[in-house]
Amino acid sequence: MRERDLVNIWHPCSQMKDYETLPFIPIKSGKGAYLTDFDDNVYLDCISSWWVNLFGHSNPYINEKIKEQLETLEHVIFAGFTHESAITLAERLVKLTPEGLDKVFFADNGSSAIEIALKMSFQYYKNQGIVRDVFISLENSYHGETMGALAVGDVALYKEIYGEILIKTVQAKSPALVSEDEALASMEALFKTYHDKISAVVIEPLVQCAGSMAMYDASYITKLKALCEKYGVFLIADEIAVGFGRTGTMFACEQAAITPDFMCLSKGITGGYLPLSCVMTTNEIYSAFYCDYSEGKSFLDSHSYTGNALACAAANATLDIFEKENVIEENQKKIERFSIMIAPFKKLSNVKEVRQRGMIVAIELRGYEPEERIGLKIYQYALKQGVLLRPLGNVVYFMPPFIMIEDEMQKMVDVAYEAIVEIA
């Protein structure tokens, strides 16, 4: 399988030449928090397979609901047609998200959701004859890898090579890297400089995930929203990675007690089963596009798999589990236990910082140059112990599925600790 794969497949986030000496692992099956390869080695999935798998691989309940949907409708064009699963999901999301987010636009991945929010915010003004062609994001941010999403991001590894062809954006200082006051002052300075040219500010609430899991307090978001209202700028909350319980509440924005103008959701929305994303927005924004066809104000963004019935069924099943099993409340116990488990890392001399927001934990190592590839060494060590970690450079992080029991969480933490002590 490895040989056949290399003949035709180009893998994401990879230097393919690495696979000459670091063979990837063909996976035979997944069950619960574990993945099994064709040699019957078992790996504890501590990163939820790129942050998407909330309730375990091959979850019986989600399986059942997808099979039920499969018997009646797998997909239908979503322009001019609709179906029960999408309607139900939209109703539930409106009730779950912050008050005022009353409209749902479906797409099929996180980057697309960001693109849609950017386009909607720009066209909202364009429909009124106003051109606002500047977007603001935070330093160290990441919002996806399509062209618009890359433009508002600030991780050079992904963005730098495409600089000449990206839309116009500016970055404010991140509250995860400087003081809250300095970050807010930086943002307000940009508001004053670009005043009537800004369409929107886009942020990852509480955790800049691909930005080495840098974290900041909810108070920044509360104050940022007030600034946005003062200067008449839309706020886009990218909750693609942090939504659906990752930070301890259903959505990170809840901790700031604000309603963004746009909220982008994806990843965990289907429990890790199928591609789906959506953009939540307000009736006020929706109304700016509502007109006779001849006026030309329609929002003409389309995706072939928009509102896919199977994906919507998986999302509804995922929300069922949240409700039936009181997941947010039960996770509070795990969050408290998690904080105790990670305490020993703080005593290691080569650990710079230990960070936690809900069910996301990051251990940042000190003193390593990028060419040392310390993260890769830790990844390889952990795999041999049956644990799947995928460090971001010199940051070892945990973003486990919510079904992990305490013994599994302890194993995850212990193996990472051993790796840092023995290798790092």
N, C-alpha and C positions, 0 to 999 in steps of 0.2 A: 504493500500500500504506500509506503514511503517513496519508493522508486516511481510508482505510477503518478503519485501526487506531484512530484518534482518535474515531471515531464510537461504538465499542463497548467498547474495552479500557481498563481502569484498571491502569496498570503499578505494580509494587512499588517501594518506596523512592524515590518520585518525587513532586514537585509537578507535577501534570499541566500547569499553566499554563506551566511552563518549555518544554514542547514546542512552544509557539507560535513561539519564537525559536531553540530548540535541537532541531531535528528528530532523532528517533532513526533508526537505520540498519537497514533491512530486510536481513537476511542470507540469502544464497542458498545457501551451502554452507560446510562446514568440513572441513579436511583437515590432519592433523598439528597443528602449533601455530598454524595460520592459519585465519582466517575471511574469506570473500569476500562482498562485497555485490553488488547488482544492476547497479552501474556498474563491476564488476570491480576495485574497490579491494580491496586485501588488507591485513588487520590481524593483527599478531602478538599472540596472546592471552596476555598476561603475567599475567593473574589467574585463569587456568584456568576462565574463565566462572563466576565466583563460587565459586572454590576447589574445584571438583568434578572437573575434567577432568585426570586424571593422565597418561594415555598418548596424548593427542592426539585430535582430532576424527576421527570415522569411522575408528577404529582397525580394521585388517583382521581381527585375531584376535578382538576382542570382537564385531565384526559377525558373524563366522562362527558364534560360539558362540550368539549370540542367535537367528540364523536356524535353527540346529539345534534349539534349544529350541522355537521357534515352530512347528516341524513336528509336535511331539508334544503340547505343553501350554502354553497361554499364561497361564492362571490357574485356580485352584480355591479355593473357600472353605477357610480354614485352620483352622476349628473342626471337628474330627472327621475331617479329611483331611490328608494330607501328600504330599510328592513328593520325588524324588531330589535335585533341585537345592538345595532348602532343607536337607535332611538333610546333604548334602555340605558346604554352606557352613557350617552350624553346627559340624560336626566340625572344619573347618579353622580357624574363628575361635577355638574353644576351645584348639586347639594353638598358635595364634599369639599370643593375648593372655596377660597375666600369669597365672601359675599360680593356680588356684583359681576362676577365672571359668569355671564348667562348664555354665552354663545360658544359653540365648539366647532372647530374646523379640523377635520381629520387629515392625516398624512400617514407616512409609513416608516419614518425614522427620525431620530433626533435632529440631525442636521437640517432636514427638510422643515421641521417645525420652526427652527431658528430662522431659516430663510423666509418662511411664511410670515412670521412676526415682524421681521425687518421690512418686508414688502408691504404688509398691511399698514405699518406705522408710516412709511413713506407715502403710500398712496392715499392714506387718510387726508393728508395735507394737499397732495396733488389734486385730489378731487375738488378741493376748494381753491385751486389755482395758485397754491403755494408750494414752492420747492424747498424742501428741507433735506439736504443731501449729506448731512453729517450724522454719524452714529458714535456714541461714546461707550466704551467698555472699560474694564479694569485691567491694570497691569497684571500679568501672570494668569490671565483668564484663558479658558478654552471653551468653545461652543460648537465644535464640529469641524468637518473637513471639506464640505462643499465651499464654493468660492465666497459666498456671503458670510457663512459661519466662520470661515478662516479669517476673513477680514476683521471681524469684531473680536477675534481671539488675540492672544498675546504670548503664545508659546512658540518661540522662534524655531524650534525643531520642526514644527508642522508648517509654519506660516512664511518664514523668511524667504524661501526660494520662489514664492509666488508673488512677492511684493509688488512687482510692476503691474500686475493685472487685477489687483484687488480694489474694492470700493473704498471710499474715503472714510476712515475712522480715526479717532484719537483715543488715547487711553488715559484714564485718571489713575492716581495712586490707589493701590489695593489696601483695604483695612487689614488684610491678612499679613501685610509686609511692613506697614507703617502704622502709626497711631490712628485711632478713629478720627480725631480732630484734623490731623494732617490729610487724611484721605478725603474727608468731606470738603476741606478747603481746596484741595486739588480739583475736586469735582465742580465746586462752585466757580472756581476760576475759569474752567472750560465753559461752563454755562454762560458766563459773562463775555468770554471771548467770541463764542460762536452764536450766542443769544438766539436769534430767530432762524438759524440754519440747522438746528438739531432736531432730528426725528425722534430718537429714543436713546435711552441708556439701557444696556443689557448687562445683567449680573448673574452669577451663580450664587444663590443665597446660601450663606454660612460656610460652604466648603468649595474651594476651587480645586476640583477633583484631579484633573489631568495636570494641574499646576502644582504637583507634588503634595496634594491633599492639604494645601494651606487653608487655615480656618480663621473665621472672625465672628464677632458677636452680632446678635440680632439687632442691637440698638443702632448699628450703622444703617441697616436697611430701613428702619423706622425713620431715621433722620434723612436718609436719601430720598425716600418717598415724599417727605415734606418739601425738600429742595426741588424735586421734579414738579410738584404742584405749584410751587412759587414761580418757577420759570416756564411753566407750560410745556414740559417735556414728558413723553411717555416713558414708563418703566416696564421693561421686559424681564420677567423672572424666568431664568433657565433652570427649571426644576427637573430636567431630564435625568440627571444622575441622583439628585438628592431627594426627589419626591418619593411618595409611597413609603414613608416610614423610616427612611435611612437616617435622618437626623434626630429621630425621637418623636417627632410629630408627623402627622400624615403628610403635610407639606411644610417645607422650611419657612415659608413666608408667614405661617401661623405664629411663629415665635416672635415675629416683628409686629404682629397685629396690623398688617397692611393688606390692601388688595392691589396687586400690580395691574397695569393696563393690559398686559399680555402675560400668560403663564404657559410655558412650553413643557409638555409632558411626553415621556417615552420610556425606554428601558424597562423598568419593573412593571409597567402598566399591564402587560400580559403575563406576568409571572416568569418571563424569560422564554416564552414559547414561540411567539410570532412577532414579526415587525409591525409596529403600530406607533403612531405618535398623534398628538393633537395640540392645537393652540386654543387656549381659553381666552376670551376677551369680553368686552362689555357691550351692552346694547348701544351705547353712544357711538362707539367705533363702528359697530355693525351698521348703524343707521347712515353713516357717511357713504356707504356703498349701495344703499337701497334706493333704486331709481328705475325709471323707464329705461328699457334697453338702449334706446337711441341716445341717452345721455352719456353712455360710455364710461360709467363709473363702477362697473362690475369688477369683482376680484377674480381674475382669470388664472388662478393657480390650480393645477390639476395633477393628480397622481393616479396611475392605472389602478392601484390597489387601495385607493382611498376608501375608508370605512369597510374594509374587508370583513366579511361576516365571521370567518373563523377566528380572526384576530380579536374582533369585538367580543365573541363568545369567551375567548380566553381571558380577556380583560374583565368581563363581568364575573367570571368564575374567580378571578383573583380578588375582586372586590368582595365577593361572597365570603371568601376565607377571612379577609380583614374583619368583616362584620361578625361572622359566626364564632371566630376564635379569639375575639378581642385582642387582635395582634398588637396594636399600639400600646395597650395597657400591659400586656404580657411582656413586651419588649423592654419596658422600663426596668423590670427585674434583671433582665439580661444585661442591660446597659450598666446598671450598678455593679453587677458581678464582673462585667468586662473591665470596668475601671480598676477593680481590685487585682484582676489577673495581670494587667499591664504595668502595675506599679514597679516590679523589679527592673524593667527596662530603664527606668529613670536613674538607676544607680550605676549603669554601665558608663565607663569613661568615654567610649566612642559613640555614645548616643547624645545628640545635640538637643533633641526635644521629643516629647511624647504628647500627641494631640488626640483629642476625642470629641466628636460630635455625634451623640446617639450611638448608632451601630457602626459608625465609621471610626477607625483608629489608625493613626499614622505614627511610625517611629522613624525619625529623621536621624541619619548617621552623620558624623562629622569626620572631616579629614581625608576624603577620598576624591580623587580626580575622575572625570568621566571615563577616561581611557582604561581605568582599572576595572570597570564594569562590575562593581561590587554587587549590584542588584542581580545581575545574571548569575553570579556565583551563589548567591543566597537562593535564587530560584532553583538551581540545579541541586543544591544540598537538600532543600525542602522536598523536592520531588522524590529523592531517594528515600525519604522518610514517609512518603505517602501523603504529602501535603502540597497543594497547589497554591503558591504565592506568585505574584507577578510584580515585583518592586518597580517603582518609578524612580529610576536612577538610584540615588542613595536613600530613598524613602521606602521602607517596608510598611505596607498597609494591610489592613483587614477590612473587608466589606462582605461578611458572610451572609449566606441565606438565613432567613429568620427562623428556620426550623432547626438550626443547629442546637443540640443539647449541650449542657455544661461540659461534659467530658470531651466532646468534640471541640468546643471552644478552647478548652484547656490544652488539648493536643496542638491545636493551631498555634497558640501563643508559645507553648513550650518549644516547639520545633523552630519557630522564628527566633526565640531567645538563644537556643543552642547554635543556630546558624550565625547569629551576630557575634557570639562569644568565640566560636571555633574558627570562623572564616573571616569575619570582618575585624 
